Amino acid sequence: MERAARQAGGLLRRRQGRLGDLQVESKGLHDFVTQADREAEELVVASLDESCPGIPFLAEESALRKTTAGRRWIVDPLDGTTNFIHGYPFFAVSIAFQDGGELKAGVVFDPMRDEMFMAAAGRGATLNGEPIRVSGQDCLDQSLLVTGFPLRELAHLDEYLEGFRRLLSISAGVRRDGSAALDLCWVAAGRSDGFWEMGLAPWDVAAGGLIVQEAGGSISDYAGGGNWLEGRSIIAASPGIHADMRQAVAPSNSQAG
């Protein structure tokens, strides 16, 4: 996985120097794909197939070999495509391995900072080989939070903005950088204290979510359950503020639970 992520990340870094040559297509509102996305995915698939042949893929840009059961790779070859297109240096390659419905391993590689975040179930999380832990923050008013806007699900925008307003008013600050995979890893490394977003796909959160868990963080969907991988809503945070974040972004669910 590490080799595949580095190969794809190297390609993306090289493409950053030639942004004027990018071919950009729209997949829908606020949803873009470039030839760099596709080339990076091809590199990842080829590398993983070489080392572990026959395992199916759930990948953002590919229509082939998608699966929902058993063993599978979950791949986002370029998380943060809009950032990449504009030369904003916050994007990553994300790869996770799932077996029997359980996430077993994940890597997120930031090629612009040469940072490799990794985790294996039950074995902790690392950044460039060194162990990482969530911040341990337990006061929401002292917490730096990170989020992403539900640009693909604008029907939920008003609901999202209510939660955003509440958390902005009771935290130390909120940032929005445009890559859920990296946002999760920064929570895992203690650079920020919590992350929330809605409207995400499994490839956006699989690797980063496991890395948060293995770094000692708490993670759930908005209802407080464990369906954050497929359920399209996620709250990941230092354990001491997770419940307060959930109350702010989904008060009706919190009261019911």
N, C-alpha and C positions, 0 to 999 in steps of 0.2 A: 504493500500500500504506500509506504513512504517513497519508494522509487517511482511509482506511478504518479504520485502527487508532485514530486520534484520535476519529473519530465514535463508534465503539463504546465506547471508553474514557470519553468524556464521558457517554454514557448510563449506564454502570456507576457512575460517580462520583455522578451524580444519584440513582440508585437506592440508593446507600449511605445517603442521608439518610432513606429510607423503608423500612427493612428490615422493619418490622412489616407492610407491605403485600405482601411477597413471597409468591408461590405457589410452594411447593417440592414437587417430586415426587422419588421414589426410582426410579432406574434399576436398582438392585441394591444389594448390600451395599457400604456406604461410597461410594456413587456417586449424586450428586444432580444435579438440573437445576432451574433456576428460569425464570420467564418472562423474566428479564433475560438469561439465556444465549441464549434463542431470539431475543429482540429485537436483541441485539448481533450475533448471526450474520446476521440479516436485513439489518442495516445494512452489515455487511462485504460480504456477497454483492452487494447492490445497488450499492454503491460500486465494487467491482471489476468487476462486469458493465458498469457505465457506462463505465469507463476502458478495459477490455480485454474486450469482449464475446466470449462463446462458449467461454471457457476453463473446463473442468470443475472441480469442487470435491471435495476430500476434507475434510469438516467434521464436527466431533464431534456436533453436535446434529441434523444434517440427514440424512434417508434418501434424498435425491435427488442425482443427478448425481455419485455417487461413482465414482472411476476409479482404476486402478492403473498406467496407462501413459501415455506422452506428456506433454504439458504439463498441469499442474494447480496449483491453489491448495490449500494445506494449512492449514486454519483451526481454531484453537481460540478461540472468541469470549470465553471466560471460563475461563482456566486458574487454578484455585484456587477452585472454586465453594464448597467447604465453608468456606473462609476468608471468602468474600464473604457467605455466609449468616449467619455469626456476627459480622460487623463487624470481622474481623481484616484489617488493611489490607495484605495481600500477595497480590495477584492481578494478572492481566495479560491483554491481548489479544495473540494470537500469529498471525502470518500468514507463510507461506513460499510461494515460487514454485519449482516444480520443472519441469525440461524434460529429457526423455530420460533420466530416472533421476537427474539431477544437480540438486542444490539450487543455485539461481541467486541468490536474494535472500531476505532474511528481516527482519521487524520484530517486536519485542516492545515493547508499550507498557504502562507502569505508570501508570495514571491517578491514583493517590493521591500519587505523587511527581512526576508530570509528567515521567517519564523515558522517552525514546524510544531504544531500542537498535536499531541497523540494521546490516546487512551485505549486501554484494554479492560474489559469488564472484570472488576475485582482486583485490579492491579494498579489503579491510580492513573493520574494524568501528568503529562510532561510538556515542557516547552523547550525545544532544542536539547532534549535529554535530561533536563533538570525538573524535579517535581514542582508542581504548581498546586495552589489551593485558592479557594474563593476568599474574599476579603475578611469574612467574619463579622462584617458590619451588622449591627442589630438595631440601629436607629434610622428610621426612614428619613428623618429630616436632615441627616448627615450623609445620605446616600447619593451617589452619582448613578443615574439610571440611563439606560439605552433602550431605544425602541426603533420600530420601523413602521411606516405608514401602510395601510391595507389598500395599496393602489390598484390591485387586481380585483378587489371586492368593495367597490365604492358604495354599494348598498349598506355596508356596515360602517361607513365613515363617521356618521354622527355618533354611533355607539362608541367607536374608538376614541373620538375627540373628547367625549365626556370623561373617559378614563385618563386620557392624556392631560386634560385640564386638572383633574384631581391630583394626579401624581406630580405634575409641574408645581402645583401650589404647596405641596407638603414634602418635597424632596430638596436636596441640595442643588439639583440640576438634572436636565434631561438632554441627551445627545441623540442624533440620528445620523448614522454614517452609511447605511445602504448595503450592508452585507450581514445577513443574519448569522451565517456560519462564523464570521469573525467576531461579531457582537457577542455570541455565546462564549467563544474562546477568551475574550477579554474579561468576561465575568469569571470564567474559570481561573484566570490568572490574577484576579483581584484588582484589575485595572478599573473596572466598574463594578457596581454592587448588585445590579439586577437588570434584567432584560424582559420586555414583553412585546408581543406582536400577534396579529391575527392574519389569516389568509395565506399561510405558508404551506409549502408542499414538503413531503418527507425528505427530499434531497436537500432542502434548505437547512434542516435542523438535525438530521440523524447523527452525523459525526459530532457536531458542536454540542448537542444535547448530552451525548454520552460523556464527552470531555467535562462538561459541567458536573455531571453526576459523580464522576471519578475524582473530581477536584473538591468534593465535599459539598456541592451545591444542592439546593432543592429545585425540583422541576415538576411542572404539572400543566394541564390544560386550564382554561379559564374556570372550569367547574371544579377544579381541585383534584381531578382524576389523573390517570396515567396515559390518557389518549393524546398526548402532545405530539406524537410522531405523525399520526394520521388525522387528527382532529382539527387541524388548521387554527389552533390557538395555543399559545405557549407563554408561560411565565417561568423564568429561570433566575435564581437569585441566591445570595447568601441566606442560609436558613433563617436567620433572625429577622429578615424583612419580607420573606416570601408571603406569609399570610396577609400582611398589611398591603402588599402590592396587589394581591388577589382581591382583597376587599375593595381597593380603589378602582380596579379595572372592570370588575364584575361583581358589584355589590349584591345583586339579587341572588347570584349563584352562591356567594359566600354566606349569605344569611341562611340559604336553604341547606348548605352543607355544614 
